[in-house]
């Protein structure tokens, strides 16, 4: 199965001059991605980069509208649930940390655990 190479994807996205990102912030994001040791970007880093890019491109965007458009892979869902279990966190604290609904966490727990 072919996996998406997120490092290349982010680098290509940030090198595209048609996207309006200030040069200083673009360079900061490029440096952050380039520092990753391998071609793989962790889920946590990917969410962090998405948040940073979203704040730069559209700081006043409607969060509720964009929240509905999120999708998560099964691997990432299992990663979040494992993180919750390892750290003995409640659904609320995990939801706040990953910016996900408490109800979504509950549904995932019923489905994947």
N, CA, C and O atoms as CSV, one atom per row, in Angstrom:
chain,resi,resn,atom,element,x,y,z
A,1,UNK,N,N,0.840,-1.180,0.000
A,1,UNK,CA,C,0.000,0.000,0.000
A,1,UNK,C,C,0.887,1.245,0.000
A,1,UNK,O,O,1.835,1.335,0.780
A,2,UNK,N,N,0.583,2.190,-0.862
A,2,UNK,CA,C,1.349,3.418,-0.940
A,2,UNK,C,C,0.867,4.395,0.120
A,2,UNK,O,O,-0.333,4.618,0.280
A,3,UNK,N,N,1.813,4.971,0.836
A,3,UNK,CA,C,1.494,5.971,1.847
A,3,UNK,C,C,1.804,7.353,1.287
A,3,UNK,O,O,2.677,7.505,0.433
A,4,UNK,N,N,1.104,8.326,1.760
A,4,UNK,CA,C,1.343,9.696,1.337
A,4,UNK,C,C,2.625,10.186,1.990
A,4,UNK,O,O,2.823,10.006,3.192
A,5,UNK,N,N,3.489,10.800,1.208
A,5,UNK,CA,C,4.709,11.382,1.733
A,5,UNK,C,C,4.390,12.834,2.121
A,5,UNK,O,O,4.487,13.741,1.296
A,6,UNK,N,N,4.015,13.033,3.370
A,6,UNK,CA,C,3.569,14.340,3.834
A,6,UNK,C,C,4.688,15.367,3.822
A,6,UNK,O,O,4.437,16.553,3.608
A,7,UNK,N,N,5.907,14.932,4.048
A,7,UNK,CA,C,7.029,15.868,4.038
A,7,UNK,C,C,7.140,16.526,2.661
A,7,UNK,O,O,7.257,17.747,2.565
A,8,UNK,N,N,7.104,15.731,1.608
A,8,UNK,CA,C,7.170,16.267,0.247
A,8,UNK,C,C,5.939,17.114,-0.058
A,8,UNK,O,O,6.044,18.162,-0.696
A,9,UNK,N,N,4.793,16.666,0.390
A,9,UNK,CA,C,3.548,17.398,0.163
A,9,UNK,C,C,3.615,18.792,0.783
A,9,UNK,O,O,3.299,19.781,0.121
A,10,UNK,N,N,4.025,18.876,2.049
A,10,UNK,CA,C,4.136,20.178,2.723
A,10,UNK,C,C,5.205,21.048,2.080
A,10,UNK,O,O,5.001,22.249,1.903
A,11,UNK,N,N,6.348,20.454,1.726
A,11,UNK,CA,C,7.411,21.238,1.090
A,11,UNK,C,C,6.936,21.821,-0.240
A,11,UNK,O,O,7.185,22.994,-0.519
A,12,UNK,N,N,6.264,21.029,-1.057
A,12,UNK,CA,C,5.733,21.526,-2.328
A,12,UNK,C,C,4.698,22.622,-2.099
A,12,UNK,O,O,4.688,23.627,-2.809
A,13,UNK,N,N,3.837,22.431,-1.120
A,13,UNK,CA,C,2.808,23.422,-0.801
A,13,UNK,C,C,3.442,24.753,-0.402
A,13,UNK,O,O,3.028,25.813,-0.870
A,14,UNK,N,N,4.445,24.687,0.462
A,14,UNK,CA,C,5.064,25.922,0.956
A,14,UNK,C,C,5.947,26.596,-0.091
A,14,UNK,O,O,6.151,27.809,-0.032
A,15,UNK,N,N,6.471,25.838,-1.041
A,15,UNK,CA,C,7.308,26.421,-2.096
A,15,UNK,C,C,6.475,27.053,-3.210
A,15,UNK,O,O,7.014,27.767,-4.055
A,16,UNK,N,N,5.172,26.797,-3.216
A,16,UNK,CA,C,4.282,27.356,-4.224
A,16,UNK,C,C,4.091,28.846,-3.948
A,16,UNK,O,O,3.545,29.224,-2.911
A,17,UNK,N,N,4.541,29.688,-4.874
A,17,UNK,CA,C,4.483,31.141,-4.670
A,17,UNK,C,C,3.073,31.709,-4.813
A,17,UNK,O,O,2.832,32.845,-4.405
A,18,UNK,N,N,2.146,30.959,-5.376
A,18,UNK,CA,C,0.790,31.479,-5.534
A,18,UNK,C,C,0.031,31.518,-4.202
A,18,UNK,O,O,-1.004,32.175,-4.096
A,19,UNK,N,N,0.543,30.817,-3.191
A,19,UNK,CA,C,-0.076,30.813,-1.867
A,19,UNK,C,C,0.492,31.976,-1.068
A,19,UNK,O,O,1.708,32.108,-0.926
A,20,UNK,N,N,-0.379,32.803,-0.558
A,20,UNK,CA,C,0.029,34.034,0.118
A,20,UNK,C,C,0.432,33.758,1.570
A,20,UNK,O,O,-0.396,33.777,2.481
A,21,UNK,N,N,1.734,33.501,1.755
A,21,UNK,CA,C,2.294,33.311,3.093
A,21,UNK,C,C,3.487,34.251,3.198
A,21,UNK,O,O,4.343,34.251,2.314
A,22,UNK,N,N,3.564,35.059,4.267
A,22,UNK,CA,C,4.714,35.945,4.426
A,22,UNK,C,C,6.030,35.150,4.425
A,22,UNK,O,O,6.102,34.039,4.949
A,23,UNK,N,N,7.060,35.745,3.826
A,23,UNK,CA,C,8.341,35.060,3.623
A,23,UNK,C,C,8.932,34.553,4.927
A,23,UNK,O,O,9.431,33.429,4.977
A,24,UNK,N,N,8.888,35.345,5.969
A,24,UNK,CA,C,9.473,34.940,7.256
A,24,UNK,C,C,8.775,33.683,7.805
A,24,UNK,O,O,9.433,32.750,8.267
A,25,UNK,N,N,7.465,33.676,7.749
A,25,UNK,CA,C,6.715,32.524,8.249
A,25,UNK,C,C,6.894,31.317,7.329
A,25,UNK,O,O,6.965,30.183,7.802
A,26,UNK,N,N,6.967,31.555,6.026
A,26,UNK,CA,C,7.198,30.468,5.067
A,26,UNK,C,C,8.539,29.788,5.365
A,26,UNK,O,O,8.632,28.561,5.398
A,27,UNK,N,N,9.573,30.608,5.580
A,27,UNK,CA,C,10.898,30.054,5.885
A,27,UNK,C,C,10.903,29.293,7.206
A,27,UNK,O,O,11.561,28.260,7.331
A,28,UNK,N,N,10.170,29.804,8.189
A,28,UNK,CA,C,10.076,29.125,9.482
A,28,UNK,C,C,9.428,27.747,9.315
A,28,UNK,O,O,9.915,26.761,9.868
A,29,UNK,N,N,8.343,27.679,8.560
A,29,UNK,CA,C,7.670,26.404,8.333
A,29,UNK,C,C,8.545,25.451,7.520
A,29,UNK,O,O,8.597,24.256,7.808
A,30,UNK,N,N,9.235,25.981,6.498
A,30,UNK,CA,C,10.128,25.140,5.695
A,30,UNK,C,C,11.250,24.549,6.550
A,30,UNK,O,O,11.600,23.377,6.412
A,31,UNK,N,N,11.805,25.376,7.431
A,31,UNK,CA,C,12.869,24.884,8.327
A,31,UNK,C,C,12.340,23.810,9.267
A,31,UNK,O,O,13.020,22.816,9.520
A,32,UNK,N,N,11.134,24.003,9.784
A,32,UNK,CA,C,10.537,23.033,10.701
A,32,UNK,C,C,10.346,21.680,10.007
A,32,UNK,O,O,10.621,20.630,10.588
A,33,UNK,N,N,9.876,21.719,8.768
A,33,UNK,CA,C,9.648,20.482,8.029
A,33,UNK,C,C,10.967,19.841,7.621
A,33,UNK,O,O,11.116,18.622,7.696
A,34,UNK,N,N,11.918,20.656,7.193
A,34,UNK,CA,C,13.208,20.127,6.744
A,34,UNK,C,C,13.979,19.452,7.864
A,34,UNK,O,O,14.793,18.564,7.607
A,35,UNK,N,N,13.735,19.860,9.108
A,35,UNK,CA,C,14.438,19.268,10.254
A,35,UNK,C,C,13.992,17.852,10.571
A,35,UNK,O,O,14.669,17.133,11.305
A,36,UNK,N,N,12.850,17.449,10.018
A,36,UNK,CA,C,12.369,16.092,10.278
A,36,UNK,C,C,13.400,15.100,9.753
A,36,UNK,O,O,13.866,15.244,8.623
A,37,UNK,N,N,13.769,14.088,10.554
A,37,UNK,CA,C,14.865,13.193,10.179
A,37,UNK,C,C,14.577,12.279,8.995
A,37,UNK,O,O,15.504,11.916,8.271
A,38,UNK,N,N,13.364,11.910,8.784
A,38,UNK,CA,C,13.062,10.971,7.708
A,38,UNK,C,C,11.995,11.561,6.807
A,38,UNK,O,O,11.592,12.712,6.974
A,39,UNK,N,N,11.550,10.777,5.865
A,39,UNK,CA,C,10.485,11.204,4.971
A,39,UNK,C,C,9.133,11.209,5.674
A,39,UNK,O,O,8.169,11.775,5.158
A,40,UNK,N,N,9.054,10.593,6.829
A,40,UNK,CA,C,7.795,10.491,7.567
A,40,UNK,C,C,7.610,11.707,8.475
A,40,UNK,O,O,8.550,12.153,9.132
A,41,UNK,N,N,6.419,12.220,8.502
A,41,UNK,CA,C,6.052,13.260,9.460
A,41,UNK,C,C,5.044,12.629,10.402
A,41,UNK,O,O,4.082,12.002,9.959
A,42,UNK,N,N,5.260,12.791,11.694
A,42,UNK,CA,C,4.359,12.183,12.666
A,42,UNK,C,C,2.988,12.849,12.593
A,42,UNK,O,O,2.847,13.975,12.115
A,43,UNK,N,N,1.987,12.126,13.078
A,43,UNK,CA,C,0.627,12.671,13.084
A,43,UNK,C,C,0.565,13.965,13.876
A,43,UNK,O,O,-0.079,14.929,13.464
A,44,UNK,N,N,1.237,13.976,15.009
A,44,UNK,CA,C,1.219,15.151,15.871
A,44,UNK,C,C,1.815,16.360,15.152
A,44,UNK,O,O,1.270,17.462,15.215
A,45,UNK,N,N,2.942,16.141,14.467
A,45,UNK,CA,C,3.598,17.214,13.727
A,45,UNK,C,C,2.709,17.687,12.579
A,45,UNK,O,O,2.652,18.880,12.284
A,46,UNK,N,N,2.013,16.746,11.933
A,46,UNK,CA,C,1.133,17.083,10.830
A,46,UNK,C,C,-0.011,17.981,11.310
A,46,UNK,O,O,-0.330,18.975,10.657
A,47,UNK,N,N,-0.619,17.646,12.427
A,47,UNK,CA,C,-1.703,18.466,12.986
A,47,UNK,C,C,-1.170,19.843,13.372
A,47,UNK,O,O,-1.833,20.856,13.151
A,48,UNK,N,N,0.027,19.875,13.947
A,48,UNK,CA,C,0.643,21.144,14.341
A,48,UNK,C,C,0.892,22.017,13.101
A,48,UNK,O,O,0.582,23.208,13.112
A,49,UNK,N,N,1.439,21.438,12.052
A,49,UNK,CA,C,1.701,22.193,10.819
A,49,UNK,C,C,0.401,22.694,10.193
A,49,UNK,O,O,0.326,23.840,9.749
A,50,UNK,N,N,-0.615,21.846,10.158
A,50,UNK,CA,C,-1.908,22.265,9.609
A,50,UNK,C,C,-2.457,23.461,10.368
A,50,UNK,O,O,-2.959,24.409,9.764
A,51,UNK,N,N,-2.363,23.417,11.691
A,51,UNK,CA,C,-2.847,24.531,12.501
A,51,UNK,C,C,-2.087,25.810,12.233
A,51,UNK,O,O,-2.680,26.884,12.133
A,52,UNK,N,N,-0.761,25.696,12.117
A,52,UNK,CA,C,0.056,26.882,11.855
A,52,UNK,C,C,-0.254,27.477,10.483
A,52,UNK,O,O,-0.388,28.692,10.341
A,53,UNK,N,N,-0.368,26.614,9.480
A,53,UNK,CA,C,-0.654,27.087,8.128
A,53,UNK,C,C,-2.041,27.725,8.076
A,53,UNK,O,O,-2.233,28.756,7.432
A,54,UNK,N,N,-2.997,27.112,8.752
A,54,UNK,CA,C,-4.360,27.645,8.766
A,54,UNK,C,C,-4.396,29.035,9.399
A,54,UNK,O,O,-5.090,29.923,8.903
A,55,UNK,N,N,-3.654,29.230,10.490
A,55,UNK,CA,C,-3.622,30.542,11.150
A,55,UNK,C,C,-2.993,31.597,10.252
A,55,UNK,O,O,-3.411,32.755,10.263
A,56,UNK,N,N,-1.992,31.200,9.477
A,56,UNK,CA,C,-1.310,32.152,8.596
A,56,UNK,C,C,-2.197,32.518,7.413
A,56,UNK,O,O,-2.340,33.695,7.082
A,57,UNK,N,N,-2.790,31.519,6.780
A,57,UNK,CA,C,-3.549,31.749,5.553
A,57,UNK,C,C,-4.900,32.409,5.824
A,57,UNK,O,O,-5.269,33.371,5.151
A,58,UNK,N,N,-5.633,31.894,6.805
A,58,UNK,CA,C,-6.955,32.456,7.072
A,58,UNK,C,C,-7.199,32.551,8.573
A,58,UNK,O,O,-7.891,31.709,9.146
A,59,UNK,N,N,-6.633,33.572,9.210
A,59,UNK,CA,C,-6.767,33.678,10.667
A,59,UNK,C,C,-8.191,33.918,11.145
A,59,UNK,O,O,-8.524,33.576,12.280
A,60,UNK,N,N,-9.040,34.502,10.295
A,60,UNK,CA,C,-10.405,34.797,10.719
A,60,UNK,C,C,-11.406,33.776,10.205
A,60,UNK,O,O,-12.612,34.019,10.234
A,61,UNK,N,N,-10.911,32.620,9.729
A,61,UNK,CA,C,-11.833,31.632,9.167
A,61,UNK,C,C,-12.774,31.083,10.230
A,61,UNK,O,O,-12.481,31.118,11.425
A,62,UNK,N,N,-13.885,30.586,9.776
A,62,UNK,CA,C,-14.902,30.038,10.669
A,62,UNK,C,C,-14.470,28.646,11.115
A,62,UNK,O,O,-14.510,27.705,10.323
A,63,UNK,N,N,-14.061,28.505,12.369
A,63,UNK,CA,C,-13.555,27.238,12.888
A,63,UNK,C,C,-14.606,26.143,12.867
A,63,UNK,O,O,-14.286,24.984,12.601
A,64,UNK,N,N,-15.840,26.487,13.141
A,64,UNK,CA,C,-16.901,25.482,13.175
A,64,UNK,C,C,-17.113,24.866,11.791
A,64,UNK,O,O,-17.343,23.663,11.675
A,65,UNK,N,N,-17.035,25.682,10.753
A,65,UNK,CA,C,-17.205,25.173,9.397
A,65,UNK,C,C,-16.052,24.246,9.006
A,65,UNK,O,O,-16.282,23.179,8.436
A,66,UNK,N,N,-14.821,24.645,9.307
A,66,UNK,CA,C,-13.668,23.835,8.926
A,66,UNK,C,C,-13.546,22.594,9.786
A,66,UNK,O,O,-12.984,21.594,9.340
A,67,UNK,N,N,-14.053,22.630,10.996
A,67,UNK,CA,C,-13.995,21.472,11.892
A,67,UNK,C,C,-14.775,20.295,11.309
A,67,UNK,O,O,-14.363,19.146,11.463
A,68,UNK,N,N,-15.881,20.565,10.650
A,68,UNK,CA,C,-16.696,19.503,10.064
A,68,UNK,C,C,-16.000,18.815,8.904
A,68,UNK,O,O,-16.345,17.683,8.564
A,69,UNK,N,N,-15.027,19.474,8.289
A,69,UNK,CA,C,-14.373,18.941,7.103
A,69,UNK,C,C,-13.181,18.042,7.434
A,69,UNK,O,O,-12.571,17.474,6.527
A,70,UNK,N,N,-12.847,17.907,8.693
A,70,UNK,CA,C,-11.706,17.089,9.078
A,70,UNK,C,C,-12.016,15.610,8.907
A,70,UNK,O,O,-13.147,15.165,9.103
A,71,UNK,N,N,-10.991,14.867,8.541
A,71,UNK,CA,C,-11.120,13.411,8.499
A,71,UNK,C,C,-9.837,12.819,9.067
A,71,UNK,O,O,-8.765,13.413,8.954
A,72,UNK,N,N,-9.953,11.660,9.667
A,72,UNK,CA,C,-8.826,11.037,10.348
A,72,UNK,C,C,-8.671,9.607,9.866
A,72,UNK,O,O,-9.655,8.896,9.659
A,73,UNK,N,N,-7.422,9.194,9.689
A,73,UNK,CA,C,-7.166,7.810,9.298
A,73,UNK,C,C,-7.361,6.905,10.518
A,73,UNK,O,O,-7.320,7.358,11.661
A,74,UNK,N,N,-7.570,5.647,10.250
A,74,UNK,CA,C,-7.753,4.684,11.343
A,74,UNK,C,C,-6.511,4.615,12.225
A,74,UNK,O,O,-6.615,4.477,13.444
A,75,UNK,N,N,-5.328,4.711,11.600
A,75,UNK,CA,C,-4.077,4.698,12.368
A,75,UNK,C,C,-4.006,5.881,13.326
A,75,UNK,O,O,-3.597,5.733,14.478
A,76,UNK,N,N,-4.407,7.063,12.842
A,76,UNK,CA,C,-4.350,8.246,13.694
A,76,UNK,C,C,-5.369,8.159,14.826
A,76,UNK,O,O,-5.089,8.579,15.949
A,77,UNK,N,N,-6.537,7.620,14.539
A,77,UNK,CA,C,-7.552,7.443,15.584
A,77,UNK,C,C,-7.010,6.524,16.668
A,77,UNK,O,O,-7.159,6.803,17.857
A,78,UNK,N,N,-6.389,5.440,16.262
A,78,UNK,CA,C,-5.806,4.504,17.235
A,78,UNK,C,C,-4.670,5.160,18.008
A,78,UNK,O,O,-4.478,4.882,19.192
A,79,UNK,N,N,-3.914,6.034,17.338
A,79,UNK,CA,C,-2.849,6.778,18.007
A,79,UNK,C,C,-3.430,7.678,19.104
A,79,UNK,O,O,-2.893,7.740,20.210
A,80,UNK,N,N,-4.521,8.368,18.795
A,80,UNK,CA,C,-5.158,9.259,19.782
A,80,UNK,C,C,-5.694,8.449,20.960
A,80,UNK,O,O,-5.514,8.839,22.114
A,81,UNK,N,N,-6.345,7.335,20.678
A,81,UNK,CA,C,-6.903,6.512,21.756
A,81,UNK,C,C,-5.801,5.892,22.611
A,81,UNK,O,O,-5.954,5.764,23.825
A,82,UNK,N,N,-4.695,5.509,21.983
A,82,UNK,CA,C,-3.558,4.979,22.750
A,82,UNK,C,C,-2.948,6.068,23.622
A,82,UNK,O,O,-2.562,5.816,24.763
A,83,UNK,N,N,-2.865,7.275,23.082
A,83,UNK,CA,C,-2.348,8.414,23.838
A,83,UNK,C,C,-3.217,8.673,25.066
A,83,UNK,O,O,-2.715,8.941,26.157
A,84,UNK,N,N,-4.531,8.587,24.863
A,84,UNK,CA,C,-5.463,8.793,25.972
A,84,UNK,C,C,-5.246,7.738,27.055
A,84,UNK,O,O,-5.211,8.054,28.244
A,85,UNK,N,N,-5.103,6.494,26.633
A,85,UNK,CA,C,-4.944,5.401,27.584
A,85,UNK,C,C,-3.611,5.494,28.331
A,85,UNK,O,O,-3.563,5.302,29.546
A,86,UNK,N,N,-2.526,5.791,27.600
A,86,UNK,CA,C,-1.193,5.904,28.206
A,86,UNK,C,C,-1.140,6.992,29.268
A,86,UNK,O,O,-0.484,6.834,30.297
A,87,UNK,N,N,-1.828,8.088,29.016
A,87,UNK,CA,C,-1.769,9.242,29.916
A,87,UNK,C,C,-2.959,9.338,30.856
A,87,UNK,O,O,-3.099,10.322,31.582
A,88,UNK,N,N,-3.826,8.313,30.848
A,88,UNK,CA,C,-5.008,8.289,31.717
A,88,UNK,C,C,-5.811,9.589,31.629
A,88,UNK,O,O,-6.109,10.219,32.644
A,89,UNK,N,N,-6.150,9.974,30.409
A,89,UNK,CA,C,-6.872,11.216,30.188
A,89,UNK,C,C,-8.357,10.952,29.958
A,89,UNK,O,O,-8.745,9.891,29.469
A,90,UNK,N,N,-9.170,11.928,30.316
A,90,UNK,CA,C,-10.607,11.834,30.062
A,90,UNK,C,C,-10.877,12.200,28.601
A,90,UNK,O,O,-10.009,12.727,27.905
A,91,UNK,N,N,-12.089,11.911,28.160
A,91,UNK,CA,C,-12.473,12.277,26.796
A,91,UNK,C,C,-12.379,13.789,26.588
A,91,UNK,O,O,-11.982,14.253,25.518
A,92,UNK,N,N,-12.744,14.543,27.609
A,92,UNK,CA,C,-12.705,15.995,27.514
A,92,UNK,C,C,-11.279,16.503,27.316
A,92,UNK,O,O,-11.036,17.341,26.448
A,93,UNK,N,N,-10.347,16.008,28.104
A,93,UNK,CA,C,-8.969,16.500,27.998
A,93,UNK,C,C,-8.339,16.111,26.664
A,93,UNK,O,O,-7.583,16.895,26.089
A,94,UNK,N,N,-8.637,14.914,26.164
A,94,UNK,CA,C,-8.126,14.511,24.848
A,94,UNK,C,C,-8.756,15.370,23.759
A,94,UNK,O,O,-8.077,15.801,22.827
A,95,UNK,N,N,-10.054,15.615,23.882
A,95,UNK,CA,C,-10.755,16.433,22.898
A,95,UNK,C,C,-10.168,17.842,22.837
A,95,UNK,O,O,-9.992,18.392,21.750
A,96,UNK,N,N,-9.870,18.417,23.973
A,96,UNK,CA,C,-9.277,19.757,24.005
A,96,UNK,C,C,-7.868,19.751,23.425
A,96,UNK,O,O,-7.490,20.670,22.698
A,97,UNK,N,N,-7.102,18.735,23.738
A,97,UNK,CA,C,-5.717,18.681,23.264
A,97,UNK,C,C,-5.627,18.510,21.750
A,97,UNK,O,O,-4.772,19.118,21.106
A,98,UNK,N,N,-6.510,17.681,21.176
A,98,UNK,CA,C,-6.457,17.414,19.743
A,98,UNK,C,C,-7.496,18.205,18.951
A,98,UNK,O,O,-7.615,18.033,17.738
A,99,UNK,N,N,-8.251,19.075,19.635
A,99,UNK,CA,C,-9.283,19.891,18.998
A,99,UNK,C,C,-10.312,19.025,18.265
A,99,UNK,O,O,-10.608,19.226,17.088
A,100,UNK,N,N,-10.838,18.063,19.009
A,100,UNK,CA,C,-11.842,17.127,18.492
A,100,UNK,C,C,-13.012,17.144,19.466
A,100,UNK,O,O,-12.834,17.451,20.644
A,101,UNK,N,N,-14.174,16.825,18.997
A,101,UNK,CA,C,-15.359,16.769,19.839
A,101,UNK,C,C,-15.270,15.597,20.835
A,101,UNK,O,O,-14.726,14.539,20.519
A,102,UNK,N,N,-15.810,15.807,22.029
A,102,UNK,CA,C,-15.883,14.709,23.019
A,102,UNK,C,C,-16.706,13.555,22.474
A,102,UNK,O,O,-16.379,12.386,22.683
A,103,UNK,N,N,-17.777,13.899,21.773
A,103,UNK,CA,C,-18.632,12.858,21.198
A,103,UNK,C,C,-17.881,12.028,20.163
A,103,UNK,O,O,-18.104,10.823,20.049
A,104,UNK,N,N,-17.010,12.659,19.423
A,104,UNK,CA,C,-16.212,11.934,18.434
A,104,UNK,C,C,-15.293,10.940,19.125
A,104,UNK,O,O,-15.161,9.799,18.682
A,105,UNK,N,N,-14.660,11.370,20.208
A,105,UNK,CA,C,-13.784,10.479,20.976
A,105,UNK,C,C,-14.590,9.286,21.483
A,105,UNK,O,O,-14.128,8.148,21.402
A,106,UNK,N,N,-15.787,9.536,22.004
A,106,UNK,CA,C,-16.642,8.455,22.509
A,106,UNK,C,C,-17.010,7.474,21.404
A,106,UNK,O,O,-16.970,6.260,21.605
A,107,UNK,N,N,-17.363,7.995,20.254
A,107,UNK,CA,C,-17.716,7.125,19.126
A,107,UNK,C,C,-16.530,6.280,18.696
A,107,UNK,O,O,-16.682,5.096,18.397
A,108,UNK,N,N,-15.351,6.887,18.665
A,108,UNK,CA,C,-14.144,6.152,18.290
A,108,UNK,C,C,-13.858,5.031,19.287
A,108,UNK,O,O,-13.462,3.930,18.903
A,109,UNK,N,N,-14.064,5.325,20.573
A,109,UNK,CA,C,-13.802,4.315,21.599
A,109,UNK,C,C,-14.747,3.122,21.440
A,109,UNK,O,O,-14.338,1.972,21.601
A,110,UNK,N,N,-16.000,3.403,21.125
A,110,UNK,CA,C,-16.969,2.326,20.920
A,110,UNK,C,C,-16.616,1.507,19.683
A,110,UNK,O,O,-16.783,0.287,19.665
A,111,UNK,N,N,-16.134,2.178,18.668
A,111,UNK,CA,C,-15.869,1.493,17.400
A,111,UNK,C,C,-14.535,0.762,17.375
A,111,UNK,O,O,-14.449,-0.335,16.824
A,112,UNK,N,N,-13.492,1.347,17.960
A,112,UNK,CA,C,-12.146,0.805,17.806
A,112,UNK,C,C,-11.625,0.069,19.037
A,112,UNK,O,O,-10.603,-0.613,18.956
A,113,UNK,N,N,-12.301,0.194,20.163
A,113,UNK,CA,C,-11.798,-0.499,21.373
A,113,UNK,C,C,-12.722,-1.627,21.772
A,113,UNK,O,O,-12.464,-2.317,22.758
